[in-house]
Amino acid sequence: MTKDEIDTEIHHLRIAMRNCMVCSGSQMIFGDDGYKWCPKCSSRIEEINKLDAQRKAGPDPKKALEEARAAIKQAEGNLEDAHEIQRNLYANILKAHGLNSRDIVIPGTWKCGNSPVGRCVYNTFEDPSHDDCLICHEPEERK
């Protein structure tokens, strides 16, 4: 649980104690050893104490490390998926324009509505100055 979740849970337990039908959260039960909390509020106090100790201790370092490693692994997988999609898009652009793998196709900075990558794409082997987008035929340098 995060610190905010713990604080919320403690808050809810304290509200439940105030609204207790037995003791009203005011130790109204009189026993052999004087006034005491009702059994429900006693368990709520134990739960509050456990949550408070958990909040003060902070997150478990091993668990936090495992969660960070899992998040990194997932991000690496997502990045690899994105790279694969990008490679496939560029391969399709090469194929559609009759280019072979020696031709270097790179995206430009201008938006290109018909481009599968959303940007102008230039063949740097035949057009090193980027004067002709393969899709819209606009130059990279525009005024």
Secondary structure, DSSP 8 states (H G I E B T S, - for coil): --HHHHHHHHHHHHHHHHT-TTTTTS--EEETTEEE--HHHHHHHHHHHHHHHHHHH-S-HHHHHHHHHHHHHHHHHHHHHHHHHHHHHHHHHHHHTT--TTS-EEEEEEE-TT-TTSEEEEETTT-TT--S-TTT---SS--
